[in-house]
Amino acid sequence: MIERTTEAWLTDMDGVLVHEGTALPGGPEFIKALRDKDLPFLVLTNNSIFTPRDLRARLAYSGIDVPEENIWTSALATAQFVADQIPNGSAYAIGEAGLTTALHQAGFTLTESDPDYVVLGETRTYSFEAITRAIRLIVGGARFICTNPDVTGPSQEGVLPAAGSVAAMIAAATGRQPYYVGKPNPVLFRSALNLIGAHSESTAMVGDRMDTDILGGMEAGLETFLVLTGSTSADEVEKYPFRPSHVVNSIADIVDLV
């Protein structure tokens, strides 16, 4: 059971609420319980490809009703971060609509000429030309930001290289390591807490990955729930030098705790 009063919830999406477009056990019921009780919550994702509107539609297709304002992506957190650092700045962005839209909405100009930042996000069409441009801009003085450190992502055909892998290639070519904004960086969790007006002492994080969801939640001071419906198995938990507050089979086991 929860050892402290939980007044707000953060939850990962893939592997927790849905898997390849299908709702996981307890996913719809968990979100419904949060909304019925009018509790502050956000669905967090390191995926920077999609806008909140896209993700709302994807979740709705699986039977989970989440408003756009309750979805917080690494792209949104990254855009907020760079805008806080350099208001009305400029960026060369590698990514999809989720990232470019977030940067525009944060007041950033997208350019290939002397940008303040190179911002690397997820895309299914990484191009040699774009990566080369990013390398040259970073060597020329642009600051290097990456939306998330994930080195692979899932697909129906198998794993795909993700932003972290491409960031490693750019870092090797430039000698410059990126700053990662997404999970497990506590920056993402704190920005989420600020967005919903919640406090770490009374917020819980639900995730399926020890190295992102649980690590980031722990470092941000949150109660953490690991579900076993995604990336991490029960046996793998023991390999980590830190532990979640709770390990449950699925998010269905948490619905009654809301």
C-alpha positions in Angstrom: 0.0 0.0 0.0 1.0 3.6 -0.4 2.8 4.9 2.6 2.0 8.5 2.1 -0.9 10.5 0.8 -0.9 10.6 -3.0 -2.7 13.6 -4.4 -1.3 13.6 -8.0 -0.1 11.0 -10.5 2.4 10.8 -13.3 2.4 7.8 -15.6 4.3 6.6 -18.6 2.3 5.6 -21.7 3.9 2.8 -23.7 4.2 -0.4 -21.7 2.0 1.0 -18.9 -1.3 2.2 -20.5 -0.9 0.8 -24.0 1.1 -1.6 -26.1 1.2 -1.2 -29.8 -2.1 0.5 -30.0 -3.9 -1.8 -27.5 -4.9 -0.8 -24.0 -3.2 -2.8 -21.3 -5.2 -4.2 -18.4 -6.3 -1.4 -16.1 -5.2 1.4 -18.4 -8.7 2.8 -19.2 -9.9 2.3 -15.6 -6.9 4.0 -14.1 -7.3 7.2 -16.2 -11.1 7.1 -15.6 -10.5 6.9 -11.9 -8.2 9.9 -12.0 -10.6 12.0 -14.0 -13.6 10.9 -11.9 -11.9 12.1 -8.7 -10.5 15.2 -10.5 -7.0 14.4 -9.4 -4.0 16.2 -11.1 -2.2 13.9 -13.5 0.0 13.8 -16.6 0.8 11.1 -19.0 4.6 11.3 -19.7 6.4 10.1 -22.7 10.0 10.3 -24.0 8.6 10.0 -27.5 9.1 13.4 -29.2 7.6 12.4 -32.6 4.0 13.2 -31.8 2.1 16.2 -30.6 -0.3 15.9 -27.6 -3.2 16.0 -30.0 -1.7 13.0 -31.9 -1.2 11.1 -28.7 -4.7 11.9 -27.5 -6.1 10.4 -30.7 -3.8 7.3 -30.3 -4.9 6.7 -26.7 -8.6 7.3 -27.6 -8.3 4.7 -30.4 -7.3 2.2 -27.7 -10.2 3.2 -25.4 -8.3 5.6 -23.1 -9.7 9.1 -22.8 -6.9 11.5 -22.0 -7.2 15.3 -22.7 -4.4 17.0 -24.6 -3.5 19.1 -21.6 -2.8 15.9 -19.6 -0.1 14.7 -21.9 3.5 15.9 -21.4 6.2 14.9 -23.9 10.0 15.1 -23.9 9.5 17.5 -26.9 7.4 19.9 -24.8 9.8 19.7 -21.9 12.8 20.3 -24.2 11.1 23.3 -25.8 10.3 24.8 -22.4 13.8 24.2 -21.2 15.6 25.9 -24.1 13.1 28.8 -24.0 13.9 29.3 -20.3 17.6 29.3 -21.1 17.4 31.6 -24.2 14.0 33.2 -24.6 13.0 33.7 -28.3 16.1 31.8 -29.3 16.8 29.7 -32.5 17.4 26.1 -33.1 18.3 23.6 -35.8 15.9 20.7 -35.1 16.1 17.1 -36.2 12.7 15.6 -35.5 9.0 15.4 -36.3 6.0 17.6 -35.7 6.0 16.9 -32.0 9.3 18.7 -31.6 9.1 21.4 -34.2 5.6 22.4 -33.1 6.7 22.6 -29.5 9.7 24.8 -30.4 7.5 27.1 -32.4 5.0 27.4 -29.6 7.8 28.2 -27.2 8.8 31.2 -29.3 11.8 29.6 -31.0 12.8 30.2 -34.6 13.9 27.2 -36.6 17.0 27.8 -38.8 20.0 26.2 -40.3 22.1 29.4 -39.9 24.0 30.0 -36.7 21.4 28.6 -34.3 21.6 28.9 -30.5 20.9 25.1 -30.3 20.9 21.9 -32.2 17.9 20.0 -30.9 17.8 16.3 -31.7 14.6 14.4 -31.3 13.0 11.2 -32.6 12.3 10.6 -36.2 11.8 7.5 -38.4 13.7 9.2 -41.2 17.1 10.2 -39.8 19.1 11.5 -42.8 22.9 11.7 -43.3 22.5 15.2 -44.6 20.7 16.4 -41.4 23.1 14.7 -39.1 26.1 16.2 -41.0 24.5 19.6 -40.7 24.0 19.1 -37.0 27.6 18.1 -36.5 28.9 21.1 -38.4 26.7 23.5 -36.4 27.8 22.0 -33.1 31.4 22.3 -34.1 30.6 25.9 -35.0 29.4 26.7 -31.5 25.7 25.6 -31.3 24.7 24.1 -28.0 23.7 20.4 -28.2 20.4 19.3 -26.8 18.6 15.9 -27.1 15.0 15.2 -26.2 15.7 11.9 -24.6 18.5 9.3 -24.0 16.7 6.2 -25.3 19.0 4.3 -27.6 16.3 2.1 -29.1 12.6 2.2 -29.6 10.0 -0.5 -30.3 8.2 -1.3 -33.5 6.2 -4.2 -34.8 9.2 -5.4 -36.8 11.6 -5.1 -33.8 13.8 -2.5 -32.2 14.7 0.7 -33.9 17.6 3.1 -33.3 16.4 6.1 -31.3 17.6 9.5 -30.4 20.2 8.4 -27.9 21.9 6.3 -30.6 22.1 9.2 -33.0 23.2 11.5 -30.3 26.1 9.2 -29.5 27.2 9.3 -33.1 27.0 13.1 -33.2 28.9 13.3 -29.8 31.6 11.0 -31.2 32.0 13.3 -34.2 32.0 16.6 -32.3 33.5 15.7 -28.9 30.4 17.4 -27.4 27.9 15.5 -25.2 24.3 16.6 -25.4 22.1 17.6 -22.5 19.2 15.2 -22.3 16.0 16.7 -21.1 13.7 13.6 -21.1 13.4 10.8 -18.6 15.3 10.0 -16.4 16.3 13.7 -16.1 14.5 15.1 -13.0 14.0 18.3 -15.1 11.2 16.6 -17.0 9.5 15.4 -13.8 9.8 18.8 -12.1 8.4 20.6 -15.2 5.5 18.1 -15.1 4.9 18.8 -11.4 5.0 22.5 -12.0 2.5 22.1 -14.9 -0.1 20.5 -12.7 0.7 22.4 -9.5 1.8 19.2 -7.6 4.4 18.5 -5.0 6.9 15.6 -5.1 6.0 14.6 -1.6 2.5 13.8 -2.6 2.9 12.6 -6.2 3.4 9.0 -7.5 5.1 7.9 -10.8 4.0 4.8 -12.6 6.4 3.3 -15.2 7.7 0.1 -16.9 11.4 1.0 -17.2 13.8 1.0 -14.3 16.4 3.2 -16.1 14.1 6.0 -17.1 10.7 6.0 -15.3 11.8 4.7 -11.9 15.2 6.3 -11.8 13.9 9.7 -12.8 10.9 9.5 -10.4 13.1 8.4 -7.6 15.6 11.3 -8.2 12.7 13.7 -8.3 11.5 12.5 -4.9 8.4 10.7 -6.1 6.7 7.5 -4.9 7.4 5.0 -7.7 5.4 2.1 -9.1 7.0 -0.4 -11.5 4.6 -2.3 -13.7 5.7 -5.6 -15.3 3.7 -5.1 -18.5 6.5 -3.4 -20.4 10.3 -3.3 -20.6 11.4 -4.5 -17.2 10.8 -8.0 -15.9 10.7 -9.0 -12.2 14.1 -10.7 -12.4 15.7 -7.6 -13.9 14.7 -5.4 -11.0 17.3 -7.1 -8.8 20.1 -6.1 -11.1 19.7 -2.4 -10.4 21.3 -0.6 -7.4 18.0 1.2 -6.7 14.5 -0.1 -6.2 11.0 1.2 -7.0 8.7 1.9 -4.0 6.4 -0.8 -5.3 6.4 -3.5 -8.0 3.0 -4.6 -9.4 1.9 -6.8 -12.2 0.1 -4.1 -14.1 -1.6 -0.7 -13.7 -4.8 -2.6 -12.9 -3.3 -3.3 -9.5 -3.1 0.5 -8.8 -6.7 1.5 -9.8 -8.1 1.0 -6.3 -5.3 3.1 -4.8 -6.4 6.2 -6.7 
